């Protein structure tokens, strides 16, 4: 056999192995998880909206109504330092976005039409939750990817948004290259994707350290609060579905369409969404206010809650009063 023919056969065999082996080897099961509702806190609430059983917490009463939208890898736990103080001035709703916290993780085949993980779907779910709670308009407070959801909702449902508080919002932060998207949908990759995203259970602490200006202040209790979601059933499959749902939104080209009062908050040492991006966002949004919190990273509401509350409460005090 000629050497060129032998090489071609070797390549063919390798390709067949790459195509077949991932489809026949069993994916190791995810162990040590329970249904999310078994992990609920005494003040946890659940609502069926947009194809998910959404976990949320509710506090305070009256106006304004604030909806707190956490970032990637976080949950309602991210708002623990500011939830009660904010609830003293109005109604506060903190939600676990799909693939996070104690919200259910439906998997492909369990829904029809657009899945529940895309940013547009998350905006729709937020509106549906407001409908269930009888809230007409709300101030959206979004951290990181939660800020992305807030801007999407302001564009899709401007009549439901009273104002925006964008906290180190991921508007410009780039995702994977465009050519990666189609590869994620190859059957072999889809089958093993949940297994590979389980690495976040070991790398998550590194992400958390990067998110803080002073990671030495991260206590074991904070780490445990973030890791609680890793006990929820199908957390790996939900995170994979969230990855598959990602697509370019082009929000940077639509910012002039945002017509509500907006406060942009950033830490001066954000290494997740670089501080310069938030400064640029404040310039691009019509009439936006900007607050830069010193000695702070990507999570001002956790690392510098007093400065965060001072900025948010001052902004809320300047908003026009809502007519009941």
Secondary structure, 3 states (H helix, E strand, C coil): CCHHHHHHHHHHHHHHHHHHHHHHCCCCCCCCCECHHHHCCCCCEEEEECCEEEEEEEEECCCCEEEEECCCCCCHHHHCCCHHHHHCCCEEEEECCCCCCCCCCCCCCCCCCCCCCCHHHHHHHHHHHHHHCCCCCEEEEEECHHHHHHHHHHHHCHHHEEEEEEECCCCCCCCCCHHHHHHHCCHHHHHHHHHHHCCHHHHHHHHHHHHCCCHHHCCHHHHHHHHHHHHECCHHHHHHHHHHHCCCCCHHHCHHHCCCEEEEEEECCCCCCCHHHHHHHHHHCCCCEEEEECCCCCCHHHHCHHHHHHHHHHHHHCCCCCCC
